């Protein structure tokens, strides 16, 4: 049985294609909405949108205190200025420390301070202040729940899965939200926690609830199905997506990655070849994906050679170690030994150890090129080997 090229894990390629943009809403945007720079939170004449009409929480009656009116006004003015986050955070902390401030004053200061801290990449402070907003329980539902979901996002981004999921579940339970965007956040969180079987129905619900689901939502569902070892379902969805968008390269590449994870290399190769014929294989990763696909299929060495040489000629593939090694193995197993030796001679100096030099030495020895085999064996020893005795045996040949 001949040695195959090591099979690459292709899930990362699928995820890379699937997550072209963030799946969950940006935490900064959440915070900005919850503390509207146009004064929504201050109760200006325009009535704010009720974002959570089914919320179980009764909105508090707390209002800003008259004693803190001046400090709150100063804080809002600082917040409304661009690139003024440091001053905003300072003023927010000062107001939070005021003995005369009531719960509303402190909650509003904590909310604006959290957004400023987030803008300054100080997520620890942002999370601390958002927790204060929730604990004070003094803002309207819009601001209260936007702070809660922003806190959940930041915790999940920091791999604080237990508190992050607890806050996200609380948010969904109290708001009674079935918004696709909110469900997607939970689906992604479950995926991050490697709870793939739990993520799948949540993601399916989110996708079913919107007439135009985003591509990255499907990508997350595909990744969950693959990770849950349900490749047949993933293939079915990927094929449906590809059929709807036959000219969309990203969708077709997602299909390729899904086929590969399902060990359907023939279908993956066919899809890639269609892209190649249409001139849509344009970067190194894509050419590499095609020749690796062929390398995982029996009897397709000549296709590996064709793809690699085309990629090298076009300058899309770099003549690096991985490329030269793939070429060497394909030539060797298709019994084109001189070409295999030439490729191994190019690959060996680029290897991190001496194993490739040792393989070259063995092939040279098999071809009766003993002096060259000994030279390669010495180079193998110089670069390091797991079993140096194999190289020494070749060097000791008469």
Beta strands, then each sheet from edge to edge (+ up, - down):
end
